[in-house]
Amino acid sequence: MDLRNFRNANWFRGHTYVYANLIRRQFDIWRGRPFIYNTELCLDFACNFHCLHCSVAKLQHGQGAHSMTFSDVEKVANQLRSLHCFSCCLMGGEPTMRKDFFDIVEVFRKRHILPTLITNGYYLDTSYIAK
C-alpha cells in the first residue's frame, strides 16, 4: 500500500495507527477472519437543538433514554479493538456537549481505533478543534 493513494495522505502520516489498521484489515480479509470496519456509537441523546428532521430529537424523552458512562465507552472500545475495528463514529444527540468528550476520543485513539464525529458544529471553534 502506498500513502499517495489516499486523498488525505498528510493526515495519515500523523496517525500511523490508521495506516497499520488498514494493513491489518487486508490481512484479516485474506485470512477470512471477522472484522468490523466502521461502527457508530450513540453516546447519549442530549442535544442543544431540537431539529424536526432529526430522529434523536424524538428519542430524547423516551423510555430508556440515558447516557453511556465513561466505563461503558471503555468496554465497547475494548470489544471493538478485539474485532480489529477500523473506525468508530461518535454520535448521539450532540457528543461535543459531554464534559468527557475528549477523554472518550482518547479512549479510541489509545486502542488504535480512528474516532470520527457527527456533530451539529455549534460548539466547534478554533480552540475546540485545536484540542
Residue pairs with C-beta under 8 A, 6 or more apart in sequence:
1 19
1 22
1 23
1 26
3 9
3 12
3 13
3 19
6 12
12 18
12 19
15 114
17 109
17 112
17 114
18 86
18 114
20 112
21 84
21 86
21 112
21 113
21 114
22 86
24 84
25 35
25 37
25 84
25 86
27 33
28 34
28 35
28 84
29 35
33 84
34 83
35 83
35 84
35 85
35 86
36 80
36 83
36 84
36 85
36 86
37 85
37 86
37 87
38 85
38 86
38 87
38 88
38 89
39 80
39 85
39 87
39 88
39 89
40 88
40 89
40 91
40 118
41 68
41 73
41 76
41 88
41 89
41 90
41 91
42 56
42 68
42 91
42 92
43 67
43 68
43 73
43 90
43 91
43 92
43 95
43 98
43 104
44 66
44 67
44 68
44 92
44 93
44 95
44 98
45 56
45 59
45 60
45 65
45 67
45 92
45 93
46 60
46 67
46 92
46 93
46 94
46 97
46 98
47 54
47 56
47 57
47 60
47 92
47 93
47 94
47 97
47 120
48 94
48 97
48 120
48 122
49 57
49 94
49 120
49 122
50 57
50 60
51 57
51 120
56 92
56 93
59 65
60 93
67 98
68 76
70 100
70 103
70 104
70 107
73 104
73 107
74 107
77 88
77 107
77 108
77 111
77 113
78 111
80 88
80 111
80 113
81 111
81 112
81 113
85 113
86 113
86 114
87 113
87 114
87 115
87 116
88 108
88 113
88 114
88 115
88 116
89 116
89 117
89 118
90 101
90 104
90 105
90 108
90 115
90 116
90 117
90 118
91 117
91 118
94 119
94 120
94 122
94 123
95 101
95 104
95 117
95 118
95 119
96 117
96 119
96 122
96 123
96 124
96 128
97 123
98 104
102 131
104 115
105 115
108 114
108 115
109 115
